Amino acid sequence: MAIVQQYHVKKNDFSDIVPLSFPLPPPAVGEALIKITRIAFTANNISYALAGESLGYWRFFPPASNQNSHGIVPVWGYGQVEAEQDSGLAVGESVFGYWPMASHCLVAPAAVAAHRFTDGAAHRRDLPMIYNQYRRVTAAEYADQNFCDRQSLLYPLVGTAFGIYDWLDQGGREDATQLVLTSASSKTAIGLAHLVKNNSDLQLIGLTSKRNIEATAQLGLYHEIIAYDDLANIKKTPTLIVDMAGDGSVSANLHQHLGDALRREARVGATHLEQQFKPEGINKERSFFFFLPTHAAKRQKESEGRFLKDMMAFNRQFAIESVHWLNLVVATTQEEVLDLYHRVRQGKLLANEGAILSLEANDDNASP
């Protein structure tokens, strides 16, 4: 019987996080128990929590107790099959995908193929498919821990960046000559800036906090980096905004400053937790929420399956090349995990840092 440790987060106060352990019975027929080895934790995971109710993120991994008041933040990373019963998977094999912030996850593999499977658990069937698909990885890939950590950090973020760039390339750009990225130090913004710089003539303007200007400049991706307090320095040329910050006051100030020069604003995430996004002061007709699962489903069909293959290829290459700029910050004890969780939640990591957590259960903490 496995001892499972889950990190329960209070839905209305993400600073309140509690690790709880309990025994889990062996898998039933058609199920597999995945031991989650190492996962990434970024501001994107906090965005999942912020949209837990509105977009259904709390529904993926219901906690073992207090489901009305608490949830489990979804994360990305690697795991290994610890036990299974006629699931189509093999004990000891490695998998990559979308997990709870926990030491283990029980899945019901469906559509099992040589390199992938889908979690067919009943409570996940009406949730976005992109989160329910898992990749069976080779022993060689799993043994390359440095690559695995970078893949865990960058896959969901760079995947979103790839989707936004695809939207721009498919006509979202309109006649814009300038692209403004808020939260320019975020991994999603960095991925998008990389794509834009290498594939278009758009002028790239990065907005970030003053303390992140130097680290963001060192990336060499933006034509200009501006602090939030100085956004009035942005030129009033035909402009697109991709908002990674979710800060209503920043969006309102940008809309008011740019006026008719604003073409569209794509709102993507929420890394500034001190303010919820507020629509006052923005041009609602020129602002929309970009949701990667919706865009990916549409483009996957239109491209006859090429969209996700191209996204995966870009992500892999971007993860490999991140060794030149991305430093890993690793937590291996429960105390370190909680400390790093709060540092990410409070926005205290630098642009060139990424958090990796080891969530293996501690038998001594098991509930009676």
Secondary structure as the mmCIF struct_conf table of DSSP 4:
data_model
#
loop_
_struct_conf.conf_type_id
_struct_conf.id
_struct_conf.beg_label_comp_id
_struct_conf.beg_label_asym_id
_struct_conf.beg_label_seq_id
_struct_conf.end_label_comp_id
_struct_conf.end_label_asym_id
_struct_conf.end_label_seq_id
STRN STRN1 ALA A 2 LYS A 10
TURN_TY1_P TURN_TY1_P1 LYS A 11 ASN A 12
STRN STRN2 ASP A 13 LEU A 24
HELX_LH_PP_P HELX_LH_PP_P1 PRO A 25 PRO A 27
TURN_TY1_P TURN_TY1_P2 VAL A 29 GLY A 30
STRN STRN3 GLU A 31 PHE A 41
HELX_RH_AL_P HELX_RH_AL_P1 ALA A 43 LEU A 50
TURN_TY1_P TURN_TY1_P3 ALA A 51 SER A 54
BEND BEND1 LEU A 55 LEU A 55
HELX_RH_3T_P HELX_RH_3T_P1 TYR A 57 ARG A 59
BEND BEND2 PHE A 60 PHE A 61
BEND BEND3 ALA A 64 SER A 65
TURN_TY1_P TURN_TY1_P4 GLN A 67 SER A 69
STRN STRN4 HIS A 70 GLY A 71
STRN STRN5 PRO A 74 GLN A 85
BEND BEND4 ASP A 86 GLY A 88
TURN_TY1_P TURN_TY1_P5 VAL A 91 GLY A 92
STRN STRN6 SER A 94 PRO A 100
BEND BEND5 MET A 101 MET A 101
STRN STRN7 ALA A 102 ALA A 102
BEND BEND6 SER A 103 SER A 103
STRN STRN8 HIS A 104 VAL A 107
STRN STRN9 PRO A 109 ALA A 110
BEND BEND7 ALA A 111 ALA A 111
BEND BEND8 ALA A 114 HIS A 115
STRN STRN10 ARG A 116 ASP A 119
HELX_RH_3T_P HELX_RH_3T_P2 ALA A 122 ARG A 124
TURN_TY1_P TURN_TY1_P6 ARG A 125 ASP A 126
BEND BEND9 LEU A 127 LEU A 127
HELX_RH_AL_P HELX_RH_AL_P2 MET A 129 ASN A 132
STRN STRN11 GLN A 133 VAL A 137
HELX_RH_AL_P HELX_RH_AL_P3 ALA A 139 ALA A 143
HELX_RH_AL_P HELX_RH_AL_P4 GLN A 145 TRP A 167
HELX_RH_PI_P HELX_RH_PI_P1 LEU A 168 GLY A 172
TURN_TY1_P TURN_TY1_P7 ARG A 173 ASP A 175
STRN STRN12 GLN A 178 LEU A 181
BEND BEND10 THR A 182 SER A 183
TURN_TY1_P TURN_TY1_P8 ALA A 184 SER A 185
BEND BEND11 SER A 186 SER A 186
HELX_RH_AL_P HELX_RH_AL_P5 LYS A 187 ASN A 199
HELX_LH_PP_P HELX_LH_PP_P2 LEU A 202 LEU A 202
STRN STRN13 GLN A 203 THR A 208
HELX_RH_3T_P HELX_RH_3T_P3 LYS A 210 ASN A 212
HELX_RH_AL_P HELX_RH_AL_P6 ILE A 213 ALA A 217
TURN_TY1_P TURN_TY1_P9 GLN A 218 LEU A 219
BEND BEND12 HIS A 223 HIS A 223
STRN STRN14 GLU A 224 ALA A 227
HELX_RH_3T_P HELX_RH_3T_P4 TYR A 228 ASN A 233
BEND BEND13 ILE A 234 ILE A 234
BEND BEND14 THR A 237 PRO A 238
STRN STRN15 THR A 239 ASP A 243
BEND BEND15 ALA A 245 ALA A 245
HELX_RH_AL_P HELX_RH_AL_P7 GLY A 248 LEU A 258
HELX_RH_3T_P HELX_RH_3T_P5 GLY A 259 ALA A 261
STRN STRN16 LEU A 262 ARG A 267
TURN_TY1_P TURN_TY1_P10 LEU A 273 GLU A 274
BEND BEND16 GLN A 275 GLN A 275
TURN_TY1_P TURN_TY1_P11 GLU A 280 GLY A 281
BEND BEND17 ILE A 282 ILE A 282
HELX_RH_3T_P HELX_RH_3T_P6 LYS A 284 ARG A 286
STRN STRN17 SER A 287 PHE A 289
HELX_RH_AL_P HELX_RH_AL_P8 LEU A 292 GLU A 302
TURN_TY1_P TURN_TY1_P12 SER A 303 GLY A 305
HELX_RH_AL_P HELX_RH_AL_P9 ARG A 306 GLU A 321
HELX_RH_3T_P HELX_RH_3T_P7 SER A 322 HIS A 324
TURN_TY1_P TURN_TY1_P13 TRP A 325 TRP A 325
HELX_LH_PP_P HELX_LH_PP_P3 LEU A 326 LEU A 326
STRN STRN18 ASN A 327 ALA A 331
BEND BEND18 THR A 333 THR A 333
HELX_RH_AL_P HELX_RH_AL_P10 GLN A 334 ARG A 345
TURN_TY1_P TURN_TY1_P14 GLN A 346 GLY A 347
BEND BEND19 LEU A 349 LEU A 349
TURN_TY1_P TURN_TY1_P15 ALA A 351 ASN A 352
STRN STRN19 GLU A 353 SER A 358
HELX_RH_3T_P HELX_RH_3T_P8 ASP A 363 ASN A 365
STRN STRN20 ALA A 366 ALA A 366
#
